[in-house]
């Protein structure tokens, strides 16, 4: 247990100090000497093993299990999802810029501009409804306070 903790700490410190995970891979395995043996990092799977020389041969013990799929997904699904999300962010940034331009009064043309105008109109409509609701609630509160005032002042007069 202590050996695994030491090996895990060594892997973490190795990654932070040497930049092993950020550097381009020259080969599949990276070997780093540690106290009592070596750590072997499999760059393809991410697995880490602690290897030490035994009485008759080298033996390796798994410290971090190798993943069954590559980091970007066996079928590239994460890369595809990433590309789709980047495209979505780009589209939303363009739409936001057009809405901002419309709010500032600039003239914007095209299909995206029509969509931006619709979004802007929707936001203005929601804002107007919110203001109308606030005015209605405030009017109700004022009427109730006036009624209460009238009741209290009518009792004093009599």
Residue, then its C-alpha position, 0 to 999 in steps of 0.5 A: x500500500x505504501x509502495x503504491x502511494x509512493x509510486x502515485x506521488x512519484x507519477x504526479x510529481x513527475x507529470x508536474x515537474x517534467x511536463x511528460x504529459x504535455x510533451x509530444x511522445x517519442x515512443x510508446x513508453x516513458x521510463x522514469x527512475x524512482x526509489x527502488x525501481x522505475x515507473x513505466x508510463x504507457x503513453x498510448x493507454x495511460x497505464x503506469x507500472x512500478x517495475x523493480x529488479x527481483x532475484x531472478x527477473x524484473x517484475x512490474x506492478x500496476x499502479x494506474x490501470x491502463x484505460x481500455x479506450x484512448x483518451x479521445x474515444x475509440x471511435x473519435x466520439x469526443x473529438x466529434x463532440x468537441x468539434x460540434x460544441x466549437x461550432x455551436x459556440x461560434x454560432x452563438x457568439x455571432x448571434x450574440x454580436x448581432x443582438x448587441x448590434x441591434x440593441x445599439x441601433x446598428x443595421x444588420x442584414x441577413x438570415x442571422x440578423x432576422x433571427x437576432x431581431x426575433x430574439x431581441x423582440x422576444x427579450x423586449x417582450x418579456x421585459x415589457x411583460x415583467x414591467x407590466x406585472x410589476x406595475x400591476x402588483x405595485x398598483x394593487x399594493x398602493x390600493x391596499x395601503x390606501x384602503x388601510x389608511x382610510x380605515x384607520x383615519x376614519x376611526x380617528x375622526x369619529 
